[in-house]
Structures are given as structure tokens and as C-alpha cells.
Amino acid sequence: MDQVPAQINHTLPRTADRLYLVLSEPPAEGWAADTVRGVFGVHVVWSTTDGWGGEEKEIALGAGNSPVAPAL
């Protein structure tokens, strides 16, 4: 499954340091984000009512520069 990041990186002008899947709401299943990261090598972040969720949200959004999540 390491081909997914390789296929995405192939379309970019330079290789990405990390890849993120951005969701409009938390995953329906608690295990889903870890599974996507483990299988595809893609981190998952999501919008919440008071900001953002996900294991690497600060890195994905830029530490100290996290935008406010849209109102739901």
C-alpha cells in the first residue's frame, strides 16, 4: 500500500514531507484515522465545533497558525 503516497508524490513538483486527508467532521469509527495512517501512510485531521482534531493537527495546520474550523 506504500504506492498511494508514491502515486500522489508523483503528481507534485517535489516530494511531500507528509500527506493529510482533511475531513469535515470526525471519523465515524474511532480506529479509522489510525488505520488510514497505518495502511496508506496518510495522516487524518478533521474539523470540530471548536477547532481541529487529529494526531498531527498542529503540524498539518502550521503550529500556532491553526485556522478556526467552519461553523457546522
C-alpha positions in Angstrom: 0.0 0.0 0.0 3.0 2.3 0.0 2.1 3.0 -3.6 -0.6 5.6 -2.6 1.9 8.2 -1.3 4.2 7.4 -4.2 1.4 8.0 -6.7 0.4 11.3 -5.0 4.0 12.4 -4.8 4.5 11.6 -8.5 2.0 14.4 -9.3 3.8 17.0 -7.1 6.7 19.3 -8.1 8.6 17.9 -5.1 8.1 15.1 -2.7 5.7 16.0 0.2 7.1 15.6 3.8 3.7 14.3 4.9 0.3 13.7 3.3 -3.0 14.5 5.0 -6.6 13.6 4.5 -8.8 16.5 5.7 -12.3 15.6 6.9 -15.2 17.9 7.5 -16.1 16.0 10.7 -14.5 13.4 13.0 -14.3 9.9 11.5 -17.3 7.7 12.2 -15.2 5.0 13.7 -12.5 5.7 16.3 -10.0 3.3 14.7 -10.3 4.8 11.2 -7.7 7.6 11.4 -5.0 5.2 12.7 -5.9 2.6 10.1 -5.6 5.1 7.2 -2.2 6.3 8.5 -1.0 2.7 9.1 -2.2 1.3 5.7 -1.7 4.3 3.4 0.8 6.5 5.2 -1.6 9.4 5.1 -2.4 11.4 8.3 -6.1 12.3 9.0 -7.3 15.6 10.5 -10.8 16.8 10.9 -12.9 19.9 11.7 -14.6 20.0 15.1 -17.0 22.5 16.5 -14.2 24.3 18.4 -11.2 23.8 16.1 -9.5 20.8 14.6 -8.9 17.2 15.6 -6.3 14.6 14.7 -3.0 13.3 15.8 -0.8 15.8 13.9 -3.2 18.7 13.6 -0.7 21.3 14.7 1.8 20.2 12.1 -0.9 19.9 9.4 -2.2 23.3 10.0 1.0 25.0 10.9 1.9 25.3 14.6 0.4 28.5 16.1 -1.4 29.3 12.8 -4.4 26.9 13.1 -7.4 28.4 11.3 -10.8 28.3 13.0 -13.0 25.5 11.9 -16.1 26.5 9.9 -19.3 26.7 11.8 -21.3 23.5 11.5 
